[in-house]
Amino acid sequence: MISNRGVSGPNGTLKCGAMMLTALLVLGTFPQSANAESRKSTTPTAVSPIKHVVIIIGENRTFDHVFGTYVPKVDPGTGKSQYIWNLQSEGIVNLDGTPGPNFANATQYSATVNNTYTINPPDKTAYTNLPPVLAGGYSSQNEWYAPFTSQAVGELIDPDLARDYNRFLTTGATGIKSGKTDTRVTSVNPNSPTNGPYQLTGSKMPYDAYTASPVHRLFQMWQETDCAKGNITDSHPSPCLNDLFPFVEVSMGTGSNGLKQPTPFTDRTTKEGSASMGFYNINEGDVPYFKYLADNYTINDNFHQSVMGGTGANHIMFGFADAIYYENSSFKAAKPPASEIEDLDPQPGTNNWPKEDGYGNGGAYNSSGVYVPPVGGGSYVQCADMSEGGVPAVANYLESMNVKTNCTSGHYYLVNNYNPGYFPSGDVAPIDDQANPLTYSFTIPPTSQDSIADRMNAAGLSITYFGEQWDLNAEDPGFLDPTDQYCNICNPFEYESNIMANPLTRLANNADETEFLADIDAGALPDVSIVKPSGNNDGHPASSKLDLFEGFCKRIIDGIQANPTLWASTAIFITEDEGGGYWDTGYIQPIDFFGDGTRIPLIVVSPYSTGGIISHEYSDHVSLDKFIEWNWSLKPISDRSRDNLPDPVQPANTDGSPTYAPTNGPALSDLRGEFSFSTPNTTIMPYRGGAR
């Protein structure tokens, strides 16, 4: 059954929900966004053959971590070899994953950072050997979430994978306590790894295995990437050296939460070690389905996470093309609690241990019904304030690059993970309310900022965020049900008053992923579908696996391709929210205080993106917004949002090789170059690799 949420058929005609939404907004029955465009008398028509955009967002993998040994096909248009920037093309590793002739270019360093936070510490020493490889993720099967104790239970709780991937719902447990040496890694000595990237998989570590998760917060990633204008050379166009990843993992990890540094403090205390340096070998059979997609469609080796940081901040940047800031009940910029404001200057007597930074502890009711007061949790930054610890290092670097911070005085921007201001029901999430058992202290109040959904709604177009287990979380906003793996911080619209406070837009712009699958079966999709897997299937290291994310994507692609009419008018973008703190070699463009960050995969699956093409257009999550706006002739979300940036100018080098740094930066592609609209290819090459 098709809901009346608001969908359009293959010919682009609007269905019930979107028509009702348009009519009610025109009549003024429900309030419009304060900054929304005037309601158009006619719905804009797509300027390309793409009538349906599907965006699938996984979790926490960089480009090199996944595609580091990928070898492109010959360009079908020119018959020439294609260039790709990855570990093997840079000579850092060989195709078999062993160190290559330029392995030294990946050398990682320890550093000394006392008193003042810096993103490019001058006092660096190359590691003789990296910190140890430590295990992370589930050590055994469990009853409530993957890896499940039985496949039958797994399929009941998690029914959204391609059928031949269901067997992976029970597999991959580490058998090793988190934070202990990961003896499954055999490419290096896991207690004392060679200084550089190492292959995760081998005789004891199958591709289908849970692995550790590196740190991925804003200030940590700025420091990991080690950026300075003086780093730019003719042979190294990026200002970032990417040479402090393990150091940040072992010296700071996910932050201090305002607590003193533990004693004793070793390179195992944060339980991360050198997890950031691990990679899969796609050339030796890892990541087989995504390799098939790369061989037959288009991938981009210059696509980036839009924020130096984690899940919440990057989904927000995608949804709003901007960071959001702390607002009071009158929707005015305000100051958050002091303990929730970042201060990255190291505590006295420590090397790089921050004064206030972290995900926060407490601030909610425990299993005994006792309220645990919040501790720490610094995630807001007034980045226009040069007295705030951590801000000057980033701001001074941007100034040297002639790039503005895009920070407004008095605005405290959310740069890491906090819960959204609304529950799926539309109720405002309580903050610091000891009388309410659903309270979350680490919650950003509702924001009045506009999102891409406001642009679509105002134009009479349909857009829906399909979150796997949205319906379950609507009944369980406190996450008391252990099977509830819905990602509330991933839904940008759940932060927004324009959407969530209005019953009509809340229902039109949000739904469960099961409804998306039903829409595919019915051959009717919204103009834009944003599809987010649950924590079981999103591929997040430690809590999920990359093969489960492959299986999630495969079911969607198979379903769309099974309907020739729908397939002919659909573009599917598969990407990640961020790199998860994994190391990457690629160029990083400074855009504003918040990023960009490391490269992440982008796979474009469409009849207009076939051939196994490697695109080099500089882009990030906001490029997806720009593509939507171009395709339906929409204005940018706001005067200051990143979708106002120009398309990048990237002239080829004199030898014909691609360039990666735009000459007109900051600049972002609108992704039109990923397609060849004049030469569609409706012939589908079947995937014959099977689930591995």
Beta strands, then each sheet from edge to edge (+ up, - down):
strand 1: 52-58
strand 2: 109-111
strand 3: 124-126
strand 4: 198-199
strand 5: 278-279
strand 6: 298-300
strand 7: 303-304
strand 8: 343-346
strand 9: 354-356
strand 10: 364-365
strand 11: 371-372
strand 12: 380-381
strand 13: 413-414
strand 14: 463-467
strand 15: 510-512
strand 16: 528-532
strand 17: 570-576
strand 18: 602-605
strand 19: 613-615
strand 20: 619-620
sheet 1: 15+ 14+ 16+ 1+ 17+ 18- 6+ 19+
sheet 2: 2+ 3-
sheet 3: 4+ 5+
sheet 4: 7+ 20+
sheet 5: 8+ 9-
sheet 6: 10+ 11-
sheet 7: 12+ 13-
end
